[in-house]
């Protein structure tokens, strides 16, 4: 088994990625299969939760700000096609809340992974080791800043290694905090000399950043991980507002026409004061279809009750996205 302690900063970097699901899904599968375990100190979990709102707001806010600046530039410097460009941009701006929702999904699923991980509760020995590191000014307490939480992370990781089975399992510490944990004035992918003894290469490894997390998974799981990534390599792009409106209009027309035919057949039967024959019903339907298709070529008759239900369900869902209540099917 591969056991990883992944620093908060790395999880936050993963949560920001638009294609985060490409990596989150394989990690979840490996955990479910019992091949990967996350080592999760409480301080790491608390820090991740604390940063969630800030990161989500910053991502959505930065996208919204770019839209505002671009819109202002088009208004100030746009040419003859200014109106068309503004219409396109306003439709694209519909993505902003959806981008925030996708980020929320990444955060939620990462949080679930962390909550299911192996909790590492610090004991007196780890607290004492942190104090000693501070007195000796050893990394990550070698700089003039409060890095006590980081020191506690590395001590808990060290304790997990000492209590584990290095012969059967492999351990990894993953962080993007190179200033506190990496070697000074050298290859940042190497640990600082003060913590180098923890990473002997014989069952315990040091990895830097999100790229280091992926490297650890690739080295340990090889083709299995690559196959999982390939299966999960999809990006769900939000629909533009004009696409949603177009689809809503299409299913409105289909549902409206289906109801129109019902009323038309009923009214013709009332005129004749008898039930219509199959030939009469078919002739009336074709007549109305030909007339309607001149304006709406996509209009047709539903093949069965299942398709009729699907049309109504899609219309309801699209209207809900646009702000209506569920099951609003007036035509």
BASEZA-758209 format. One record per residue (C-alpha): residue in one letter; x, y, z. Coordinates in nm, 4 decimals, always signed. Example, Ala and Ser with C-alpha at 12.3 -4.5 7.8 and 13.67 -1.06 7.14 Angstrom:
<rs>
(a,(+1.2300,-0.4500,+0.7800))
(s,(+1.3670,-0.1060,+0.7140))
</rs>
This chain:
<rs>
(x,(+0.0000,+0.0000,+0.0000))
(x,(+0.1057,+0.3570,-0.0639))
(x,(+0.0472,+0.5867,+0.2339))
(x,(+0.0645,+0.9596,+0.1635))
(x,(+0.0553,+1.2666,+0.3834))
(x,(-0.0391,+1.5432,+0.1402))
(x,(-0.0069,+1.8995,+0.2675))
(x,(-0.3046,+2.1371,+0.2550))
(x,(-0.1396,+2.3550,-0.0093))
(x,(-0.1299,+2.0645,-0.2555))
(x,(-0.4984,+1.9813,-0.2017))
(x,(-0.5880,+2.3474,-0.2552))
(x,(-0.3954,+2.3488,-0.5837))
(x,(-0.5852,+2.0395,-0.6947))
(x,(-0.9204,+2.1911,-0.5930))
(x,(-0.8534,+2.4958,-0.8150))
(x,(-0.8084,+2.2898,-1.1316))
(x,(-1.0891,+2.2962,-1.3867))
(x,(-0.9941,+1.9370,-1.4767))
(x,(-0.9568,+1.8377,-1.1116))
(x,(-1.1892,+1.5390,-1.1553))
(x,(-0.9280,+1.3857,-1.3858))
(x,(-0.7078,+1.3336,-1.0793))
(x,(-0.9616,+1.3165,-0.7949))
(x,(-1.1462,+1.0182,-0.9439))
(x,(-0.8345,+0.7928,-0.9742))
(x,(-0.7315,+0.8817,-0.6181))
(x,(-1.0786,+0.7883,-0.4928))
(x,(-1.0719,+0.4583,-0.6837))
(x,(-0.7293,+0.3619,-0.5465))
(x,(-0.8448,+0.4391,-0.1935))
(x,(-1.1610,+0.2334,-0.2452))
(x,(-0.9522,-0.0597,-0.3711))
(x,(-0.7365,-0.0479,-0.0588))
(x,(-0.4201,+0.0376,-0.2500))
(x,(-0.3825,+0.3971,-0.1308))
(x,(-0.4266,+0.5523,+0.2122))
(x,(-0.4223,+0.9198,+0.3036))
(x,(-0.2579,+1.0145,+0.6330))
(x,(-0.4552,+1.3076,+0.7707))
(x,(-0.3463,+1.5060,+1.0792))
(x,(-0.6333,+1.7145,+1.2275))
(x,(-0.4425,+2.0376,+1.1638))
(x,(-0.4381,+1.9580,+0.7894))
(x,(-0.8118,+1.8908,+0.7801))
(x,(-0.8914,+2.2089,+0.9739))
(x,(-0.6732,+2.4200,+0.7455))
(x,(-0.8373,+2.2789,+0.4324))
(x,(-1.1846,+2.3563,+0.5641))
(x,(-1.0773,+2.7050,+0.6683))
(x,(-0.9474,+2.7933,+0.3203))
(x,(-1.2426,+2.6571,+0.1258))
(x,(-1.4580,+2.9719,+0.1152))
(x,(-1.1635,+3.1997,+0.0386))
(x,(-1.0438,+2.9936,-0.2576))
(x,(-1.3908,+2.9478,-0.4044))
(x,(-1.4653,+3.3191,-0.3811))
(x,(-1.1287,+3.4161,-0.5273))
(x,(-1.1748,+3.1855,-0.8277))
(x,(-1.5264,+3.3021,-0.9084))
(x,(-1.4339,+3.6643,-0.8374))
(x,(-1.1280,+3.6589,-1.0626))
(x,(-1.3297,+3.5198,-1.3530))
(x,(-1.6049,+3.7773,-1.2994))
(x,(-1.3468,+4.0579,-1.2879))
(x,(-1.1956,+3.9464,-1.6194))
(x,(-1.5405,+3.9521,-1.7780))
(x,(-1.6039,+4.3057,-1.6474))
(x,(-1.2718,+4.4350,-1.7815))
(x,(-1.3228,+4.2685,-2.1195))
(x,(-1.6746,+4.4094,-2.1465))
(x,(-1.5473,+4.7599,-2.0686))
(x,(-1.2787,+4.7292,-2.3374))
(x,(-1.5374,+4.6207,-2.5949))
(x,(-1.7637,+4.9137,-2.5040))
(x,(-1.4726,+5.1609,-2.5238))
(x,(-1.2844,+5.0273,-2.8239))
(x,(-1.5203,+4.7894,-3.0044))
(x,(-1.5925,+4.8379,-3.3737))
(x,(-1.9013,+4.7830,-3.5846))
(x,(-1.9561,+4.4359,-3.4403))
(x,(-1.9564,+4.5714,-3.0838))
(x,(-2.3197,+4.4763,-3.0151))
(x,(-2.2684,+4.1197,-3.1359))
(x,(-1.9506,+4.0868,-2.9237))
(x,(-2.1282,+4.2157,-2.6139))
(x,(-2.4169,+3.9742,-2.6675))
(x,(-2.1715,+3.6833,-2.6965))
(x,(-1.9798,+3.7971,-2.3884))
(x,(-2.2936,+3.8367,-2.1785))
(x,(-2.3978,+3.4835,-2.2724))
(x,(-2.0523,+3.3533,-2.1823))
(x,(-2.0676,+3.5318,-1.8454))
(x,(-2.3363,+3.2789,-1.7539))
(x,(-2.0401,+3.0436,-1.6894))
(x,(-1.9220,+3.2361,-1.3836))
(x,(-2.1528,+3.0807,-1.1209))
(x,(-2.1117,+2.7403,-1.2842))
(x,(-1.7333,+2.7668,-1.2561))
(x,(-1.7801,+2.8334,-0.8862))
(x,(-2.0064,+2.5296,-0.8597))
(x,(-1.7462,+2.3081,-1.0270))
(x,(-1.4850,+2.4320,-0.7807))
(x,(-1.7237,+2.3541,-0.4960))
(x,(-1.7503,+2.0004,-0.6285))
(x,(-1.3720,+1.9569,-0.6212))
(x,(-1.3539,+2.0866,-0.2639))
(x,(-1.6390,+1.8661,-0.1487))
(x,(-1.4922,+1.5494,-0.2943))
(x,(-1.1401,+1.6194,-0.1658))
(x,(-1.2842,+1.6868,+0.1790))
(x,(-1.4627,+1.3519,+0.1672))
(x,(-1.1339,+1.1801,+0.0819))
(x,(-0.9574,+1.3496,+0.3727))
(x,(-1.2359,+1.2668,+0.6175))
(x,(-1.2102,+0.9004,+0.5177))
(x,(-0.8314,+0.8945,+0.5575))
(x,(-0.6227,+0.7606,+0.8453))
(x,(-0.6393,+1.0210,+1.1203))
(x,(-0.3016,+1.0974,+1.2801))
(x,(-0.3568,+1.2261,+1.6307))
(x,(-0.0448,+1.3987,+1.7748))
(x,(+0.0853,+1.2715,+2.1062))
(x,(+0.3213,+1.4115,+2.3719))
(x,(+0.6221,+1.2790,+2.1813))
(x,(+0.5338,+1.4749,+1.8663))
(x,(+0.4653,+1.7952,+2.0602))
(x,(+0.7973,+1.7583,+2.2431))
(x,(+0.9783,+1.7005,+1.9129))
(x,(+0.8257,+2.0195,+1.7705))
(x,(+0.9468,+2.2197,+2.0713))
(x,(+1.2950,+2.0755,+2.0322))
(x,(+1.2991,+2.1668,+1.6627))
(x,(+1.2104,+2.5211,+1.7577))
(x,(+1.4879,+2.5397,+2.0164))
(x,(+1.7393,+2.3999,+1.7690))
(x,(+1.6037,+2.6185,+1.4841))
(x,(+1.5778,+2.3137,+1.2630))
(x,(+1.3528,+2.3044,+0.9553))
(x,(+1.0724,+2.3844,+0.9217))
(x,(+1.1357,+2.6145,+1.2223))
(x,(+1.4586,+2.7610,+1.0825))
(x,(+1.3000,+3.0783,+0.9472))
(x,(+1.1612,+3.3846,+1.1237))
(x,(+0.7974,+3.2799,+1.0933))
(x,(+0.5445,+3.0689,+1.2774))
(x,(+0.5784,+2.7241,+1.1206))
(x,(+0.4699,+2.5232,+1.4233))
(x,(+0.1843,+2.3599,+1.2296))
(x,(+0.4306,+2.2539,+0.9585))
(x,(+0.6687,+2.1156,+1.2192))
(x,(+0.3850,+1.9147,+1.3693))
(x,(+0.3032,+1.7727,+1.0241))
(x,(+0.6532,+1.6408,+0.9670))
(x,(+0.6728,+1.4962,+1.3188))
(x,(+0.3410,+1.3166,+1.2741))
(x,(+0.4585,+1.1828,+0.9395))
(x,(+0.7788,+1.0610,+1.1022))
(x,(+0.5805,+0.8916,+1.3783))
(x,(+0.3587,+0.7189,+1.1188))
(x,(+0.6673,+0.5832,+0.9426))
(x,(+0.8189,+0.4529,+1.2653))
(x,(+0.4931,+0.2808,+1.3551))
(x,(+0.4406,+0.1409,+1.0030))
(x,(+0.5786,-0.1410,+0.7952))
(x,(+0.8422,-0.0012,+0.5633))
(x,(+0.9098,-0.3472,+0.4276))
(x,(+0.5554,-0.3894,+0.3004))
(x,(+0.4292,-0.0342,+0.2462))
(x,(+0.5679,+0.2833,+0.0972))
(x,(+0.5234,+0.6286,+0.2489))
(x,(+0.5327,+0.9733,+0.0928))
(x,(+0.5228,+1.3315,+0.2192))
(x,(+0.3882,+1.5770,-0.0404))
(x,(+0.4047,+1.9552,+0.0024))
(x,(+0.4361,+2.2694,-0.2087))
(x,(+0.5913,+2.4608,+0.0831))
(x,(+0.9467,+2.4463,-0.0456))
(x,(+1.0605,+2.7363,+0.1745))
(x,(+1.0037,+2.5368,+0.4918))
(x,(+1.0651,+2.1808,+0.3781))
(x,(+1.2972,+2.1805,+0.0734))
(x,(+1.6730,+2.2107,+0.0521))
(x,(+1.8023,+2.5703,+0.0528))
(x,(+1.9569,+2.7002,-0.2724))
(x,(+1.9267,+2.3674,-0.4475))
(x,(+1.6849,+2.1278,-0.6083))
(x,(+1.3544,+2.2030,-0.4382))
(x,(+1.2434,+1.8487,-0.4997))
(x,(+1.4906,+1.7403,-0.2320))
(x,(+1.4107,+1.7680,+0.1419))
(x,(+1.5872,+2.0143,+0.3707))
(x,(+1.8904,+1.8706,+0.5435))
(x,(+1.7193,+1.8962,+0.8816))
(x,(+1.4510,+1.6476,+0.7743))
(x,(+1.6497,+1.4476,+0.5185))
(x,(+1.6933,+1.1544,+0.7579))
(x,(+1.3164,+1.0930,+0.7402))
(x,(+1.3406,+1.0360,+0.3646))
(x,(+1.5976,+0.7626,+0.3290))
(x,(+1.4643,+0.6387,-0.0038))
(x,(+1.4049,+0.3053,+0.1647))
(x,(+1.0271,+0.3220,+0.2001))
(x,(+0.9843,+0.6993,+0.2552))
(x,(+0.9966,+0.9680,-0.0143))
(x,(+0.9697,+1.3457,-0.0411))
(x,(+0.7595,+1.5013,-0.3194))
(x,(+0.7127,+1.8652,-0.4159))
(x,(+0.3789,+2.0176,-0.5117))
(x,(+0.0856,+1.8865,-0.7119))
(x,(+0.3297,+1.7517,-0.9711))
(x,(+0.4977,+1.5565,-0.6927))
(x,(+0.1654,+1.4019,-0.5915))
(x,(+0.1079,+1.2804,-0.9468))
(x,(+0.4674,+1.1554,-0.9647))
(x,(+0.4204,+0.9526,-0.6454))
(x,(+0.1060,+0.7902,-0.7841))
(x,(+0.2663,+0.7161,-1.1199))
(x,(+0.5794,+0.5665,-0.9677))
(x,(+0.3860,+0.3402,-0.7336))
(x,(+0.0869,+0.2357,-0.9478))
(x,(+0.2382,+0.2702,-1.2962))
(x,(-0.0010,+0.1535,-1.5714))
(x,(-0.2928,+0.1111,-1.3331))
(x,(-0.2858,+0.4808,-1.2475))
(x,(-0.2437,+0.5849,-1.6117))
(x,(-0.5473,+0.3792,-1.7099))
(x,(-0.7559,+0.5360,-1.4340))
(x,(-0.6496,+0.8850,-1.5444))
(x,(-0.7347,+0.8064,-1.9059))
(x,(-1.0798,+0.6817,-1.8046))
(x,(-1.1356,+0.9956,-1.5938))
(x,(-0.9916,+1.2445,-1.8432))
(x,(-1.3005,+1.4513,-1.9114))
(x,(-1.3780,+1.8177,-1.8590))
(x,(-1.7386,+1.9204,-1.8052))
(x,(-1.7686,+2.2551,-1.9800))
(x,(-2.0725,+2.4590,-1.8672))
(x,(-2.3272,+2.5328,-2.1365))
(x,(-2.3520,+2.8901,-2.2605))
(x,(-2.6743,+3.0758,-2.1887))
(x,(-2.7637,+3.0927,-2.5587))
(x,(-2.7279,+2.7131,-2.5845))
(x,(-2.9604,+2.6628,-2.2866))
(x,(-3.2170,+2.9060,-2.4299))
(x,(-3.2034,+2.7350,-2.7688))
(x,(-3.2617,+2.3914,-2.6126))
(x,(-3.5438,+2.5272,-2.3968))
(x,(-3.7157,+2.6685,-2.7052))
(x,(-3.6751,+2.3402,-2.8930))
(x,(-3.8447,+2.1330,-2.6229))
(x,(-4.1079,+2.4019,-2.5704))
(x,(-4.1982,+2.3657,-2.9388))
(x,(-4.2103,+1.9857,-2.9202))
(x,(-4.4319,+1.9827,-2.6111))
(x,(-4.6528,+2.2628,-2.7438))
(x,(-4.7042,+2.0855,-3.0764))
(x,(-4.7875,+1.7553,-2.9061))
(x,(-5.0583,+1.9283,-2.7041))
(x,(-5.1731,+2.1206,-3.0120))
(x,(-5.2356,+1.7933,-3.1966))
(x,(-5.4389,+1.6528,-2.9086))
(x,(-5.6659,+1.9578,-2.9092))
(x,(-5.6874,+1.9624,-3.2903))
(x,(-5.7958,+1.5966,-3.3057))
(x,(-6.0497,+1.6525,-3.0283))
(x,(-6.1969,+1.9608,-3.1953))
(x,(-6.2257,+1.7837,-3.5344))
(x,(-6.4074,+1.4932,-3.3674))
(x,(-6.6489,+1.7397,-3.2071))
(x,(-6.7163,+1.8983,-3.5460))
(x,(-6.7919,+1.5589,-3.7002))
(x,(-6.9747,+1.4413,-3.3877))
(x,(-6.7977,+1.1069,-3.4054))
(x,(-6.4602,+0.9485,-3.3496))
(x,(-6.2066,+1.0000,-3.6248))
(x,(-6.0897,+0.7079,-3.8315))
(x,(-5.7186,+0.6258,-3.8396))
(x,(-5.6939,+0.7688,-4.1906))
(x,(-5.8629,+1.0948,-4.0845))
(x,(-5.6382,+1.1293,-3.7785))
(x,(-5.3236,+1.0673,-3.9855))
(x,(-5.4313,+1.3186,-4.2504))
(x,(-5.4952,+1.5881,-3.9898))
(x,(-5.1625,+1.5226,-3.8165))
(x,(-4.9699,+1.5422,-4.1459))
(x,(-5.1515,+1.8618,-4.2378))
(x,(-5.0569,+2.0300,-3.9114))
(x,(-4.7000,+1.8930,-3.9299))
(x,(-4.6441,+2.0361,-4.2789))
(x,(-4.7765,+2.3762,-4.1707))
(x,(-4.5720,+2.3886,-3.8503))
(x,(-4.2443,+2.2694,-4.0024))
(x,(-4.2327,+2.5760,-4.2262))
(x,(-4.1564,+2.7772,-3.9096))
(x,(-4.0034,+2.5090,-3.6857))
(x,(-3.8314,+2.2313,-3.8869))
(x,(-3.7439,+2.0351,-3.5711))
(x,(-4.1072,+1.9752,-3.4728))
(x,(-4.2194,+1.6110,-3.4898))
(x,(-4.4491,+1.3602,-3.3196))
(x,(-4.3237,+1.1660,-3.0203))
(x,(-4.2654,+0.7984,-3.0939))
(x,(-4.4109,+0.6693,-2.7671))
(x,(-4.5108,+0.7706,-2.4141))
(x,(-4.1523,+0.7338,-2.2918))
(x,(-4.0239,+0.9931,-2.5376))
(x,(-4.3134,+1.2240,-2.4491))
(x,(-4.2115,+1.1992,-2.0835))
(x,(-3.8485,+1.2722,-2.1732))
(x,(-3.9487,+1.5878,-2.3636))
(x,(-4.1465,+1.7163,-2.0675))
(x,(-3.8689,+1.6280,-1.8232))
(x,(-3.6049,+1.8067,-2.0304))
(x,(-3.8243,+2.1153,-2.0648))
(x,(-3.8773,+2.1221,-1.6882))
(x,(-3.5034,+2.0842,-1.6185))
(x,(-3.4009,+2.3555,-1.8639))
(x,(-3.6567,+2.5961,-1.7201))
(x,(-3.5322,+2.5193,-1.3685))
(x,(-3.1783,+2.6131,-1.4772))
(x,(-3.3177,+2.9399,-1.6145))
(x,(-3.4909,+3.0231,-1.2865))
(x,(-3.8378,+2.8668,-1.3017))
(x,(-3.9760,+2.6282,-1.0434))
(x,(-3.9628,+2.2532,-1.0994))
(x,(-4.2421,+2.1005,-1.3126))
(x,(-4.3286,+2.4317,-1.4787))
(x,(-4.4557,+2.3043,-1.8133))
(x,(-4.6966,+2.5718,-1.9316))
(x,(-4.6960,+2.6204,-2.3061))
</rs>
